[in-house]
Amino acid sequence: MNSAYHQVLHRAFRIAGASGELCRPVHLLGALAEGGGPISEALTPAGGDPLLQHPVSPMPDRGGGASYLVMQTQQAARHLASERGEAPAPEHLFLAVIDQDEPEAVASLTHAGLDLGALRSAALDILGAPADLPPIPMPELVPAGTMDRLPLPVGQLDPAAWAALCWRQERLPLRRLQRRSHYEALRHLESQASQRIATRRGLDDDQRYSLARHHLDRVERLAAHAKPDLVERRSLQPRFPIATMVSGPPHPWRRRRRQWLGFTVGWGTWFSNRRVGLRDRWFRVLTALDYRGAPQL
């Protein structure tokens, strides 16, 4: 890949990380505007002010995590470069952000007094593409309820599937929760039930993951109210780790050491998975009577 492409991504992730945010298309615009050259000139407002205001220093060494929208931008840029037989470069990202038409990025450009039509013409000219090139296709978004994409509202969920999950929420065997591991078993049981109901209903991934997110959030809320000493409430909003920058491949002796450790650690993981599986099956048997009369879908 073009080194300038990586530099733009690195800068965008650091801009996002400076404010503790996930990297979004607007951060890509900010990085492109600071990169110099014709793209930077096209993204410079008439007054010469920065397109995206952000803390200049100190910039973090680590970047913020990737949002689902910036992943879509990168995929569109790489696909465009592949179709043209080129290595991904900043000009591909520039056109991808413009054609993505993401509301926050569009608002940032409009607020800066930049004309979207003129920007697209500049992007095509920099790329060396025909002026009548249609908008590049955008890859499908990740399912609702995954990564940082919010789940569908409860009102948009499949009524029969959500009613079946509400039936389970009303009959949660909360009296069985005596330790933290019991609650983890309950979460696994309810997660599997949500997936099973979605499969029986033939629902798409947006519905499937949204049902699971809302159901498990309500299970957590009810369990935390009943057993506050065992359950710590978490937000429906996902938490994401800060992305790290990898400097290079490990030294050969470290690689061999990791392979040996991987073999020994693998046995511990296998036994741990077996223990969790047995615990979940035991909890399912223990609570079977609590779910008698479940709706048949």
DRENVO-816583 format. One record per residue (C-alpha): residue number from 1; chain; residue in one letter; x, y, z. Coordinates in Angstrom, 2 decimals. Layout:
% DRENVO-816583
    i  ch  aa     east    north       up
  NUM   A   A        X        Y        Z
...
***
This chain:
% DRENVO-816583
    i  ch  aa     east    north       up
    1   A   M     0.00     0.00     0.00
    2   A   N     1.00     3.62    -0.55
    3   A   S     2.91     4.94     2.49
    4   A   A     0.95     8.20     2.25
    5   A   Y    -2.24     6.15     2.64
    6   A   H    -0.97     4.71     5.92
    7   A   Q     0.15     8.15     7.08
    8   A   V    -3.34     9.56     6.54
    9   A   L    -4.94     6.66     8.43
   10   A   H    -2.40     6.95    11.23
   11   A   R    -3.05    10.68    11.54
   12   A   A    -6.84    10.21    11.49
   13   A   F    -6.69     7.61    14.25
   14   A   R    -4.45     9.86    16.35
   15   A   I    -6.81    12.82    15.86
   16   A   A    -9.68    10.63    17.09
   17   A   G    -7.60     9.29    19.96
   18   A   A    -6.71    12.82    21.10
   19   A   S   -10.36    13.40    21.99
   20   A   G   -11.00     9.84    23.17
   21   A   E   -13.24     9.00    20.22
   22   A   L   -13.53     6.23    17.67
   23   A   C   -12.11     7.18    14.27
   24   A   R   -14.89     8.33    11.93
   25   A   P   -15.00     9.70     8.36
   26   A   V   -14.78    13.26     9.68
   27   A   H   -11.39    12.41    11.21
   28   A   L   -10.25    11.11     7.82
   29   A   L   -11.21    14.48     6.35
   30   A   G    -9.19    16.23     9.04
   31   A   A    -6.15    14.08     8.31
   32   A   L    -6.50    14.57     4.55
   33   A   A    -6.75    18.34     5.05
   34   A   E    -3.47    18.34     7.00
   35   A   G    -1.56    16.15     4.55
   36   A   G    -0.51    18.89     2.13
   37   A   G    -0.78    18.82    -1.67
   38   A   P    -3.89    19.24    -3.84
   39   A   I    -6.19    17.34    -1.47
   40   A   S    -5.25    19.64     1.39
   41   A   E    -5.79    22.67    -0.85
   42   A   A    -9.25    21.44    -1.85
   43   A   L   -10.20    20.90     1.80
   44   A   T    -8.93    24.27     3.05
   45   A   P   -11.77    26.72     3.80
   46   A   A   -11.64    30.18     2.25
   47   A   G   -10.51    31.77     5.53
   48   A   G    -7.62    29.36     5.87
   49   A   D    -8.85    27.91     9.18
   50   A   P    -8.35    24.17     9.85
   51   A   L   -11.19    22.01     8.56
   52   A   L   -11.34    20.04    11.80
   53   A   Q   -10.55    21.66    15.11
   54   A   H    -8.75    19.27    17.46
   55   A   P    -6.05    19.35    20.13
   56   A   V    -2.73    19.95    18.35
   57   A   S    -0.57    18.69    21.20
   58   A   P     0.12    16.47    22.86
   59   A   M    -1.03    13.98    20.24
   60   A   P    -1.28    10.40    21.56
   61   A   D     1.09     7.70    20.34
   62   A   R    -1.88     5.37    20.03
   63   A   G    -4.89     5.93    17.86
   64   A   G    -8.54     5.60    18.69
   65   A   G   -10.40     2.45    17.68
   66   A   A   -12.12     2.20    14.30
   67   A   S   -15.82     2.97    13.96
   68   A   Y   -17.99     0.93    11.64
   69   A   L   -18.34     3.96     9.35
   70   A   V   -14.61     4.47     8.88
   71   A   M   -14.27     0.76     8.12
   72   A   Q   -16.83     1.23     5.34
   73   A   T   -14.82     4.19     4.01
   74   A   Q   -11.60     2.19     3.94
   75   A   Q   -13.24    -0.77     2.23
   76   A   A   -14.72     1.50    -0.45
   77   A   A   -11.34     3.18    -1.02
   78   A   R    -9.50    -0.15    -1.30
   79   A   H   -12.14    -1.52    -3.68
   80   A   L   -11.85     1.58    -5.87
   81   A   A    -8.05     1.26    -5.94
   82   A   S    -8.30    -2.44    -6.79
   83   A   E   -10.69    -1.76    -9.69
   84   A   R    -8.23     0.79   -11.09
   85   A   G    -5.25    -1.51   -10.59
   86   A   E    -3.65     0.90    -8.14
   87   A   A    -2.34     0.77    -4.60
   88   A   P    -4.67     2.45    -2.07
   89   A   A    -3.71     6.11    -1.73
   90   A   P    -5.09     9.28    -0.07
   91   A   E    -6.95    10.24    -3.26
   92   A   H    -8.99     7.03    -3.04
   93   A   L    -9.90     7.85     0.57
   94   A   F   -10.79    11.41    -0.47
   95   A   L   -13.30    10.28    -3.09
   96   A   A   -14.65     7.52    -0.81
   97   A   V   -15.42    10.01     1.98
   98   A   I   -17.16    12.36    -0.47
   99   A   D   -19.26     9.58    -2.04
  100   A   Q   -20.06     8.02     1.33
  101   A   D   -22.11    11.14     2.08
  102   A   E   -21.96    10.50     5.81
  103   A   P   -23.99    13.20     7.64
  104   A   E   -21.32    14.27    10.14
  105   A   A   -18.66    14.61     7.43
  106   A   V   -21.07    16.48     5.13
  107   A   A   -22.00    18.84     7.97
  108   A   S   -18.33    19.54     8.66
  109   A   L   -17.68    20.40     5.01
  110   A   T   -20.82    22.52     4.72
  111   A   H   -20.01    24.39     7.93
  112   A   A   -16.56    25.19     6.49
  113   A   G   -18.23    26.70     3.43
  114   A   L   -16.96    24.03     1.04
  115   A   D   -19.10    23.01    -1.94
  116   A   L   -19.61    19.25    -2.15
  117   A   G   -19.92    19.27    -5.95
  118   A   A   -16.68    21.19    -6.33
  119   A   L   -14.97    18.84    -3.89
  120   A   R   -16.05    15.78    -5.86
  121   A   S   -14.83    17.33    -9.10
  122   A   A   -11.49    18.06    -7.42
  123   A   A   -11.33    14.49    -6.07
  124   A   L   -11.95    13.03    -9.55
  125   A   D    -9.37    15.35   -11.08
  126   A   I    -6.74    14.40    -8.47
  127   A   L    -7.53    10.73    -9.00
  128   A   G    -7.37    11.08   -12.79
  129   A   A   -10.88     9.65   -13.15
  130   A   P   -13.55    10.71   -15.69
  131   A   A   -15.61    13.70   -14.64
  132   A   D   -18.83    11.69   -15.15
  133   A   L   -17.76     8.77   -12.93
  134   A   P   -20.87     7.69   -10.96
  135   A   P   -20.66     7.58    -7.15
  136   A   I   -18.58     4.63    -6.05
  137   A   P   -20.59     1.86    -4.34
  138   A   M   -20.37     1.60    -0.58
  139   A   P   -19.89    -1.80     1.11
  140   A   E   -22.68    -2.99     3.37
  141   A   L   -22.60    -1.73     6.91
  142   A   V   -21.95    -4.08     9.80
  143   A   P   -25.18    -5.41    11.33
  144   A   A   -27.07    -3.14    13.71
  145   A   G   -26.06    -3.90    17.27
  146   A   T   -22.45    -4.79    16.42
  147   A   M   -19.30    -2.69    16.82
  148   A   D   -20.38     0.89    17.56
  149   A   R   -23.52     0.73    15.42
  150   A   L   -26.56     1.05    17.65
  151   A   P   -29.15    -1.73    17.66
  152   A   L   -32.52    -1.19    16.01
  153   A   P   -35.06     0.50    18.32
  154   A   V   -37.31    -1.90    20.21
  155   A   G   -40.26    -0.68    18.16
  156   A   Q   -38.59    -1.99    14.98
  157   A   L   -37.83    -5.46    16.31
  158   A   D   -39.72    -8.50    15.06
  159   A   P   -42.85    -8.48    17.28
  160   A   A   -43.12   -12.24    17.76
  161   A   A   -39.43   -12.67    18.53
  162   A   W   -39.36    -9.78    20.99
  163   A   A   -42.54   -11.03    22.68
  164   A   A   -40.89   -14.44    23.18
  165   A   L   -37.84   -12.79    24.73
  166   A   C   -40.01   -10.60    26.97
  167   A   W   -41.71   -13.80    28.16
  168   A   R   -38.27   -15.09    29.18
  169   A   Q   -37.38   -11.80    30.87
  170   A   E   -40.46   -12.10    33.07
  171   A   R   -39.43   -15.61    34.15
  172   A   L   -35.71   -15.21    34.70
  173   A   P   -34.57   -17.62    37.45
  174   A   L   -32.92   -14.82    39.43
  175   A   R   -33.31   -16.70    42.73
  176   A   R   -30.82   -19.25    41.36
  177   A   L   -28.03   -16.67    41.17
  178   A   Q   -25.73   -17.37    44.10
  179   A   R   -22.39   -16.41    42.59
  180   A   R   -20.99   -14.53    39.61
  181   A   S   -20.53   -17.72    37.58
  182   A   H   -24.28   -18.38    37.84
  183   A   Y   -24.97   -15.01    36.24
  184   A   E   -22.49   -15.72    33.44
  185   A   A   -24.28   -19.03    32.83
  186   A   L   -27.61   -17.16    32.72
  187   A   R   -26.24   -14.70    30.15
  188   A   H   -25.00   -17.56    27.96
  189   A   L   -28.38   -19.29    28.28
  190   A   E   -30.28   -16.15    27.28
  191   A   S   -27.86   -15.33    24.46
  192   A   Q   -28.38   -18.80    22.99
  193   A   A   -32.15   -18.44    23.37
  194   A   S   -32.07   -15.12    21.51
  195   A   Q   -30.06   -16.64    18.65
  196   A   R   -32.34   -19.66    18.52
  197   A   I   -35.48   -17.50    18.32
  198   A   A   -33.96   -15.34    15.56
  199   A   T   -33.06   -18.46    13.57
  200   A   R   -36.54   -19.92    13.91
  201   A   R   -38.03   -16.65    12.70
  202   A   G   -35.60   -16.48     9.77
  203   A   L   -34.51   -12.95    10.74
  204   A   D   -31.68   -10.98     9.14
  205   A   D   -28.53    -9.95    10.99
  206   A   D   -29.82    -6.49    11.88
  207   A   Q   -32.73    -8.09    13.71
  208   A   R   -30.66   -10.94    15.14
  209   A   Y   -28.00    -8.79    16.82
  210   A   S   -30.42    -6.05    17.84
  211   A   L   -32.64    -8.59    19.58
  212   A   A   -29.63   -10.00    21.42
  213   A   R   -28.37    -6.56    22.50
  214   A   H   -31.73    -5.40    23.86
  215   A   H   -32.52    -8.73    25.49
  216   A   L   -29.18    -9.11    27.25
  217   A   D   -29.32    -5.49    28.40
  218   A   R   -32.70    -6.14    30.04
  219   A   V   -31.46    -9.40    31.54
  220   A   E   -28.50    -7.52    33.00
  221   A   R   -30.74    -4.75    34.33
  222   A   L   -33.11    -7.18    36.04
  223   A   A   -30.26    -9.28    37.44
  224   A   A   -28.43    -6.20    38.74
  225   A   H   -31.59    -5.04    40.51
  226   A   A   -32.16    -8.46    42.09
  227   A   K   -28.52    -9.28    42.86
  228   A   P   -26.53    -6.01    42.96
  229   A   D   -23.65    -7.73    44.74
  230   A   L   -23.19   -10.16    41.82
  231   A   V   -23.98    -8.08    38.75
  232   A   E   -22.37    -4.83    37.68
  233   A   R   -24.48    -2.80    35.27
  234   A   R   -22.93    -1.93    31.95
  235   A   S   -24.21     0.53    29.38
  236   A   L   -25.96    -0.58    26.22
  237   A   Q   -23.28     1.43    24.45
  238   A   P   -20.33    -0.78    23.51
  239   A   R   -16.85    -0.29    24.93
  240   A   F   -13.89    -0.43    22.61
  241   A   P   -10.19    -0.82    23.31
  242   A   I    -7.72     1.73    22.01
  243   A   A    -6.00     0.43    18.89
  244   A   T    -2.26    -0.07    19.16
  245   A   M     0.38     0.49    16.53
  246   A   V     2.53    -2.55    15.78
  247   A   S     6.17    -1.67    15.15
  248   A   G     7.30    -4.86    13.46
  249   A   P     7.50    -8.68    13.54
  250   A   P     8.79   -10.37    16.70
  251   A   H    12.32   -11.65    16.99
  252   A   P    12.68   -15.34    15.86
  253   A   W    13.44   -16.63    19.37
  254   A   R    10.41   -14.79    20.72
  255   A   R     8.29   -16.33    17.97
  256   A   R     9.44   -19.84    18.97
  257   A   R     8.80   -19.04    22.63
  258   A   R     5.27   -17.89    21.80
  259   A   Q     4.62   -21.07    19.84
  260   A   W     5.73   -23.19    22.79
  261   A   L     3.69   -21.10    25.21
  262   A   G     0.72   -21.30    22.85
  263   A   F     0.83   -25.09    23.11
  264   A   T     0.87   -25.07    26.91
  265   A   V    -1.66   -22.26    27.26
  266   A   G    -3.92   -24.03    24.77
  267   A   W    -4.49   -26.87    27.23
  268   A   G    -5.58   -24.39    29.89
  269   A   T    -7.98   -22.76    27.45
  270   A   W    -9.40   -26.16    26.47
  271   A   F   -10.03   -27.16    30.09
  272   A   S   -11.52   -23.73    30.83
  273   A   N   -13.93   -24.05    27.89
  274   A   R   -14.92   -27.52    29.02
  275   A   R   -15.59   -26.24    32.53
  276   A   V   -17.71   -23.36    31.24
  277   A   G   -19.62   -25.72    28.95
  278   A   L   -20.39   -28.09    31.82
  279   A   R   -21.42   -25.19    34.02
  280   A   D   -23.81   -23.87    31.37
  281   A   R   -25.38   -27.29    30.81
  282   A   W   -25.84   -27.76    34.55
  283   A   F   -27.49   -24.33    34.85
  284   A   R   -29.78   -25.10    31.90
  285   A   V   -30.98   -28.29    33.58
  286   A   L   -31.35   -26.49    36.92
  287   A   T   -33.58   -23.79    35.42
  288   A   A   -35.54   -25.90    32.91
  289   A   L   -38.72   -25.80    34.99
  290   A   D   -38.60   -21.99    35.16
  291   A   Y   -39.11   -21.79    31.40
  292   A   R   -42.01   -24.23    31.08
  293   A   G   -44.67   -23.12    28.61
  294   A   A   -42.33   -21.00    26.47
  295   A   P   -44.05   -19.59    23.33
  296   A   Q   -43.65   -21.85    20.30
  297   A   L   -42.34   -19.95    17.26
***
